[in-house]
Amino acid sequence: MPDSPTEDAETGGPDLISFADIPARLERAGLKRVSAQRCRQLAEDDPAWPIPLDKAMKVGRMRLFDWRVLEPYFRDRTSRQGQRTDLRPPAAE
């Protein structure tokens, strides 16, 4: 359920969100909106993604991430719009 409040204010527990929640949280934080599908792709392909998929909390088929860990990743991430990785020349050895 997107935008569900999951932070435990008294204990300061993790602020868990799913891929579906990330776009709204990015907008609320004043960051560029990224689709849930793109977030999933970043989690699978970007080595800088802070929480590996196999270490993320699973609830049913859903993966949950701590927003306080993800937010700095999105703040510091450089967008590479339109960059085609399939056209890169092979690395010289």
Buried (B, 14 or more C-beta within 10 A) or exposed (E): EEEEEBBEEEEEEBBBBBBBBBBBBBEEEEBEEBEBEEBBBBBEEEEEBBBEEEEBEEEEEEBBBBBEEBBEBBEEBEEEEEEEEEEEEEEEE
